[in-house]
Amino acid sequence: MGFDGMIGGGHALVAMLGLLGVLLLIVSLFVNNQVAHYTQRDERHKEKQLEYYRNTFSQLGVILLGIGVSLFIFFFQQNYLERQRKDAQTQELLGKLAVRLSRAAPLLEFVAEIDPVLDDGGAYLAPEDGGSNRAVTASGEALVKQAEAIALLEREIDLDEFTAMQFSDDFQASPLVNQIDPHLWFGMVKDESDLQYAIEQLRQDYGDLHAALAAQSPDEGNSDPTAAGGVKREVLDVLWDYAWLRDRSRRLVGRACWFLSHGPAFLSAKPTSAVETRYDSHQEWLEQAKSILEQVSAGGENCYAMLKLAEQS
């Protein structure tokens, strides 16, 4: 049984003891009236008998009432201490969340550099899902430019920095984690897992792309028809993992900002389909999430602006 259940049961016990104590005192008063009646009639035997009952009822009533009052004070103090402890834990968790968000949000400036590469000619979709923008169909000189852009992003984006987006690390270290809506918790953990998967895949993709280029420049690699096919495959792999990287990182930052916007009440927050739903494209997610994230702020910054500014930078 949890503490709240114990407190609830304690309140019932206090009420029962208090009520029983009061009833016994009332009975003792009634018996006392009978004692006075038999005293006037000089029936000593009956008077002594009723005095015994009166004293017994009054003593039991006082004892039970005293126990009830003592238990009431005890449970009141315990409830107060529990609330104080929970408030302290909540503030500590909010502080950790704010610090981690302040470290994670700037990474979206680098994520924004991926947008022009992926969304060249339209919202990026995976090739098997019908993606047909220039990021997917590029060949020849356009493919050379893609490979050059990827090489620049490889130097610009430090994949190790994305460990700052492991928000669940702070949550799982707190005893309050079981109070978070399971859908929100599972969504957060899955996004983090997907992000880590994309990071590990990108490291491999970079190595595979280098191998396909065989230490040549992108222009030189593209001039070789055999090498060009391999370069195209590796470029598509990189773009696919870039899509995961930007979508999951923005989801994590957006959700964390949304959490913070609730203040101490974030533990009772319920998931919103606009933010949690998986869409065909990242652009569609941004459009749907705008209706929610644009309405809330954290740390003086609008939660959607935190994503949109990075997107447009």
Secondary structure, DSSP 8 states (H G I E B T S, - for coil): --HHHHHHHHHHHHHHHHHHHHHHHHHHHHHHHHHHHHHHTT-HHHHHHHHHHHHHHHHHHHHHHHHHHHHHHHHHHHHHHHHHHHHHHHHHHHHHHHHHHHHHTTHHHHHGGGHHHHTTTS----GGGT--SHHHH--THHHHHHHHHHHHHHHH--GGGGGGG-THHHHHTSGGGGGS-HHHHHHHHHHHHHHHHHHHHHHHHHHHHHHHHTT--HHHHHHSHHHHHHHHHHHHHHHHHHHHHHHHHHHHHHHHHHHHHTGGGGGG----HHHHS--SSHHHHHHHHHHHHTT-EETTEEHHHHHHHHHH-
